[in-house]
Amino acid sequence: MSQATRSHQPHDRLTRITERVISTIEADPEYREGDHAIVFMDDGNRGGIGLHGYESDTEAMADLLLHLKAIFEANGKTLTLVPFEGGGGQG
C-alpha cells in the first residue's frame, strides 16, 4: 500500500473514478440532500477513497465502523474493536 495522502480534489486515477461515482449518486432521482457516501477503489497496489456529505473524517470513520460491524454480523461473525496505545497515536 502506498503512503496515505489527503486532498479535497481527485489526484489520481482511482480518486477521479470515486469522484465520478459520487457525481452519479448525486444525479440519481432518489438521492436526497443529507445522504452520505464512502466510495472505495483499489487496484491491488493503491487505493482511493471518496467521501460525500460528511462534516468530518471522524464522522465518516464512525459510519464505516458501523457498516463494517453490520457486514460481520450478516456473516455470522462478531467485530470487536480494542483500543490500544502506541503506533504513533496519542496516548
LOKEGU-540519 format. One record per atom (N, C-alpha, C): x, y, z. Coordinates in pm, whole numbers, plus 50000, padded with zeros to 5 digits. Layout:
! LOKEGU-540519
XYZ...
END
This chain:
! LOKEGU-540519
500864988350000500005000050000500905012350000500495022249925501275034449915501035043450036501805054050045501675063750153500325070750143499625071750255498325078450259498495093450242497625099250160497595113850142496145118350150495965131350173494615136850181494525149050092493445149750015493245161049926491755163249910491355175549884489955178649859489625177349710490615174549628490435172649485490985159049444490355152449347490915139849298492345142049249493245132849281494645134949246495265123249170494495112749142494995101649063493815094349000494095083948925493065076648851491955071648943492325065549055491315059649144490435070249209491015081249253490185091549316489345099149214489805099649087488955105548983487725096648959487915083448964486785074248949485825076049066486335076849189485435078549304484635091449291485245101849237484535114649219483405113049119483625105449011482555103148913481435094648972481795084849055480755076749121479905085649211480535094449286479785103649374478885112749291479365117549176478535125849088477325118049040477505105149011476395096648968475385094949080475865093249202474965092249318474135104949332474795116549322474085129249337473025131249227473255125449108472315127048996471165117049002471245107349090470205097049099468885103449143467775099649083466485105749120466075103149265466615092949327466265090149466467235096349566468255103049516469215109749605468495120749683468835121649810468285132149895469425140149958469195152949972470165161350043470375155350181471615153950222471915148050351472355133550342472215127250223472735113750206474255114150212474845103650265476295102650278476795090750196478035091550150478625080450076480125079750103480615067450108482055064650110482295055249994483125059349900483425051249782484875046749790485075033449786486415027649791486805022349654488025024849613488595019149492489945013249529490305002149464491604995949488492014988549362493264989749323493744982649204494764971749239494864968449367495834958349410497154964249455497434976449414498664983349455498394996149531497315002749493496955015649553495485015549584495095024749667493685026449699493275040849684491985042949669491425056449662490095056449733489825067049805488575068349880487965081949847486665081749822485925094149804484865095249911484785106449978483775108750082482795119250032481515117150062480495126850022479515129050137479285141550170478245145250265478665145050410479915142250438480365141550577480925154950622480585158750745481135170950804482605169250839482985156950875484365154550916484765140250882486055137850876486565124350855486165115350971486095120851092485725112951209484305107551194483395115651143482025111251119482005099851017482805101150911482875090650809483445077750869484485078950952485075067051014484085059951106483285067551180482285061451268481255053751186480775059651075479835052550988480475040150927481725041350886482425030050828482485018350926482815021151050482895010551152481525004251177480465012451179479125006951199478714997851084479045001750961478724993350845479564980650844480834981950880481704970250887481194960350992480744965451105480164956951210478944949651156478104956551079476904950351021477274939550920478314941750841478764931550746479214918950820479984920850927480414909451009479204901851062478254909051120477074902651180476234895351075476114901050955475354894650848476004881550805477284880050835478024867850802478264859050923477494861551031477574853151149478844854951231479474866351217480714869051289480544881351378481494883351467481474894851556482724903151534482554915951514483674925151503483894931251641485094929651692485444935351822486604945051801486414957351845487464967451835488084969351972489404968651976490124970052102491084981852088490854992452163491785003752156493115000352221494185005852168495495003752228496335016252210497355017352292498285028652282499485024352202500155033852144501345030852066501085032751919502085029551840501935030651696501775044851646502275054551720502215068351676500965075851716500045068951783498825075651828499065084051951498065091351991498165099252113497835090352230498575091052334498275082352446498855087052574
END
